[in-house]
Amino acid sequence: MSKGKVLLDWMCELSWKQQSAVLSSLRGPDNSYSPNFKRINKWMRRITQNDADASSSYMKDEGLPSIEELKRDIEFCNVHYLSHLLQGLEIVGYNYPDSRVAEAAIKCYEGLVHRVLHLNPETKEQLEYRLRDLD
């Protein structure tokens, strides 16, 4: 493995606040066993970072869970964790350079926000305004 950056190039194109939000979304929930949310975390790690240890399960490809699978786990997640994860999915969905990955992220984000939490998803413009870097 060559030395270099941990973050993939596309991440460095984001505002600092968006980078920080994505990095905060990469941890799993500390207070509950939520295997379907953990699958999202592993997926997010793979699309945001270079893998420093391919022998570990830190970025293992387990595929994204369905919204139905997430509904079963959501009652065990705290709001703080869930808000970080939703922001990370949203940022990936609006900014990832591969449209298939971006569509998968936004579908998961919108499914959780709209179908599970019964809220309105944020637009890209709203996200960019909220997480803009202030000089």
N, C-alpha and C positions, 0 to 999 in steps of 0.2 A: 504494500500500500504506500502510495506517495504522500508526502506531507502536504498540507494545504489547509483550506478552509473546511470547517465542519458544515456550515450552511451551504446549500446549493445556490447557484448564481441567482436564480429568480427571486430568492428570498431577499437578496441584497438590493433589489430594485424597489422594494416596499419602503414606506415611511418607517422611521424607527418605532413609532407607536404600533404600527401593524406588525413589524417583526417581533416586538415584545409580546404582543397579543398571541401570535402564533406559537412562540416559544413557551408561553404559559399554558398553552393547550396540549402540550405534548406529554404531560404527566397523567397518569391514571388517577382515579378517585382513591384517596388514601383511606377513606373511612368505610368502604363497602366493597363487596365482591360483585363486580359488574363486568363480566367477561365480554359482553357485547360492546360496551364502551371502550374497554381495553383494546379490542380489535381496531376501533377507530384510531386510538392513540398510536398503535403500531403502524397503521397505514399512513397517518400524518407524519410520523418520524421518517418513513421511507421517502416521502415526497418533498421533505424539507432539508434533509441532512445526508451527508455522506456517511456510510456505515463504517464505524470504527472497529467493529468486531462482528464479522459475519457468522461467527460460531454461536452467538447468543441469540435469544429470541426477542431482543429489544425491538427489532424491526421486521420480525417474521411476517410473511405475507399470509394472512388468514382471511383476506377479503373483507369488504365492508358488510356489516350486518344490515338486515332489513329494518324498516321502521317498526314492524311488528316485533322483531327481536328486541329492539331498543325500548319499546313500550314496557316490556317485562322487567327491564333493569332500571328504568328511570326513577321509579319510586325509592330506590336505594341510593340515588346520587344526591349530593347536596347542591344547592343552587350556585354556590361559588364555583365549584368544579364545572358544573354544566355551563355556566356563562362563559368561562374560558374556552371550553370545547366548542361551543356554538360560534364564538368569534373566530376561532381558528379555522373552522370549516367554512365560514362565510368568506374569510380572506382568501383561502385557497380557491374557493368557488369563483370568486371574482377576479383572481389574479394569476392562477396557475397557467403556464404557457401551453400545456397540452389540453385541448378542449375536452377530451374524454375524462381526464382526471378532474378538471374544473367542474364539469357537469355532474360527476359523481359526488363531489363535495357539496355543491349547491343543492343537489337533490336531497342529500342527507340533512343539510342545514334547514332547508325549507320544510322537509318532512317533520323534523323535530319541532321546529318553531310553530308551524301552522297546524299540522295534524295531531301532534301530541300536546303541545303547550297551548294551542288555540290562540296564538298571537300572530301579528302581521310580520313577515320577514322584512328586514331592512333592505333598502335598495343599495346599489353600489355607491351612488352619490352620497347617500346618508352615511354609509360606512366611512367613505373617504373623508367626509367633513368631520365626523366624530373623532376619527383617529389620525387627523392630520398633525404634522409636526409644527409646533409653534416656535417661531424664531425668538 
